[in-house]
Amino acid sequence: MSHDFPNDENGNVLHSLIKRGDLLTSPREINFHFVFPSRSLAVGFIEIVTDKLFRLELSWSDDHEQWQVTVVQYMVPDHSTITALESRLMDQAHPLEGTADGWGCFAVKP
């Protein structure tokens, strides 16, 4: 199976998974991270992310010294789907002073 991803951050993460032996065909939890300057803004983001398929986790990020919301989606890692979902979530986070802090998942080997 050939994987031609755009030369961007999402493509780089997917290439990294392939290098670790992942075929990118199995669904798994993918964690999308967003940071906010206050707890109330992070909670506001949680309240507007209405997709019931997401699991949402609120925590303090020592690295950023800000509140972090992790949006967990069970899905097959696909560049266009990840990029579209990340963009939609960024559009919801931006009015609440939230910024995307990347996404990640574990490699799944056959």
C-alpha positions in Angstrom: 0.0 0.0 0.0 1.4 3.4 -1.1 1.1 6.4 1.2 1.6 9.7 -0.5 0.9 12.3 2.2 1.3 16.1 1.8 4.5 17.4 3.2 3.0 18.9 6.4 2.9 18.1 10.1 0.1 15.6 9.8 1.9 13.8 6.9 5.0 13.7 9.0 3.2 12.0 11.9 1.6 9.5 9.6 5.0 8.7 8.0 6.4 8.2 11.5 3.7 5.7 12.3 4.5 3.8 9.0 8.2 3.7 9.9 7.2 2.0 13.2 5.4 -0.7 11.2 1.9 0.7 11.3 -0.2 0.0 8.2 -2.7 2.7 9.1 -5.6 0.4 8.5 -6.8 -0.2 12.1 -8.9 2.2 14.0 -7.5 3.5 17.3 -7.8 6.4 19.7 -6.4 9.6 18.3 -5.8 12.5 20.7 -6.1 16.0 19.5 -4.7 18.6 22.0 -5.8 22.2 22.5 -4.5 24.6 25.1 -6.4 27.5 26.7 -5.2 30.4 28.9 -7.9 29.7 31.5 -10.0 26.9 32.9 -13.2 28.7 32.0 -12.2 29.0 28.4 -11.2 25.4 28.2 -14.6 24.4 29.8 -16.3 26.7 27.2 -14.6 24.7 24.4 -15.8 21.4 26.0 -19.4 22.8 26.0 -19.4 23.7 22.3 -17.8 20.5 21.1 -21.0 18.6 20.7 -20.0 15.5 18.8 -21.1 12.6 21.1 -18.4 10.4 19.5 -15.7 12.3 21.1 -14.3 11.7 24.6 -13.1 15.0 26.1 -10.4 15.3 28.8 -9.5 18.5 30.7 -6.1 18.8 32.4 -3.5 21.2 33.4 -0.5 21.3 31.0 2.7 21.9 32.9 4.6 22.2 29.6 2.4 25.2 28.5 1.3 26.4 31.9 -2.2 26.5 30.5 -5.3 24.3 30.5 -5.4 21.5 28.0 -8.4 19.8 26.4 -7.8 16.5 24.7 -10.4 15.5 22.2 -10.2 11.7 21.7 -11.7 10.2 18.5 -11.7 6.5 17.7 -10.9 6.3 14.0 -8.5 5.0 11.3 -5.7 7.5 10.9 -6.3 9.1 7.5 -4.6 12.4 6.5 -7.6 14.1 5.0 -9.9 13.1 7.9 -7.5 14.1 10.6 -6.8 17.4 8.8 -10.5 18.2 8.4 -11.3 17.3 12.0 -8.4 19.2 13.4 -9.4 22.3 11.3 -13.0 22.1 12.6 -11.8 21.8 16.2 -9.4 24.7 15.7 -12.3 26.8 14.4 -14.2 26.1 17.6 -11.2 26.7 19.9 -10.0 29.9 18.3 -12.8 32.2 19.6 -12.0 30.9 23.1 -8.3 31.8 22.8 -7.5 28.1 22.3 -4.6 26.9 20.1 -4.0 23.5 18.7 -1.1 21.6 20.2 -1.0 18.7 17.7 -2.3 15.2 17.8 -1.0 11.8 18.4 -1.8 8.1 18.7 0.0 4.8 19.3 1.2 2.8 16.4 -0.8 -0.4 15.7 1.2 -3.2 14.2 -0.4 -6.1 12.4 
